Amino acid sequence: MRMFTRNSSRLGIMGLLLVASAQASGCLAVLVGGAVAAGVGTAVYLNGALKSSENVGLNDAHEAFRAALKDLEFAVTQDEKDGVSAYLNARGAGDKRIQVHLKSSSDAVTEVRIRIDTFGDESLSRVILDKARGHFPKS
């Protein structure tokens, strides 16, 4: 029994150190459930990009993000769309490069990926997503 307690303590300490190091590096989402897909409407910021599955079709999502970028006064420099995906590229204040990639998962679900510049900007990405959600059709 003593050996079990000693090993349990070591495992607990190692687990705490792993969680602490992951939090310090901003990788807790990877540690806790990076392999588990987020539910519809849940946004996860990972590796400099905000990713979300939205309960809206591709065409409606595309229009909503176009409207959101216009509302936020970003200059859209690229707007491409086909039957399964769409890509919007815009420039914001300070010449920030904004990339929005939309991919149809089904007729009613669209995968969204927002990236700001090279390293990302979580708060601005969330502002864009929230603004676009305001333009989604009401069910």
Residue pairs with C-beta under 8 A, 6 or more apart in sequence:
18 31
19 28
19 31
22 28
22 30
22 31
29 44
29 45
29 46
30 46
34 46
37 53
38 44
38 51
38 52
38 53
39 53
40 53
40 54
40 55
40 109
41 52
41 53
41 54
41 55
42 52
42 53
43 50
43 51
43 52
43 112
43 126
43 129
44 50
44 51
44 52
45 51
45 120
45 122
45 125
45 126
47 120
48 115
48 118
48 119
48 120
49 113
49 114
49 115
49 120
49 125
50 112
50 113
50 114
50 115
50 120
50 122
50 125
50 126
50 129
51 111
51 112
51 113
52 111
52 112
52 129
53 105
53 109
53 110
53 111
53 112
54 61
54 109
54 110
54 111
54 112
54 133
54 136
55 108
55 109
56 64
56 108
56 109
56 110
56 136
56 137
57 104
57 107
57 108
57 110
58 81
58 83
58 84
58 85
58 86
58 102
58 103
58 104
58 110
60 136
60 137
61 86
61 102
61 110
61 112
61 132
61 136
62 81
62 86
62 88
62 102
63 135
64 132
64 133
64 134
64 135
64 136
65 86
65 88
65 100
65 102
65 112
65 128
65 132
65 135
66 76
66 79
66 88
67 132
67 135
68 128
68 131
68 132
68 134
68 135
69 76
69 88
69 90
69 98
69 100
69 128
70 76
71 131
72 92
72 127
72 128
72 131
74 90
74 91
74 92
74 98
75 90
75 91
75 92
76 88
76 89
76 90
77 89
77 90
77 91
78 87
78 88
78 89
79 86
79 87
79 88
79 89
80 86
80 87
81 87
83 104
84 103
84 104
85 101
85 102
85 103
85 104
86 100
86 101
86 102
87 99
87 100
87 101
87 102
88 98
88 99
88 100
88 102
89 97
89 98
89 99
89 100
90 97
90 98
90 100
91 97
91 98
92 98
92 116
92 124
96 116
96 117
96 121
96 124
97 116
97 117
98 114
98 115
98 116
98 124
98 128
99 113
99 114
99 115
99 116
100 112
100 113
100 114
100 128
101 112
101 113
101 114
101 115
102 110
102 111
102 112
102 113
103 110
103 111
103 113
104 110
104 111
105 111
112 129
112 132
114 125
114 128
114 129
115 125
116 124
116 125
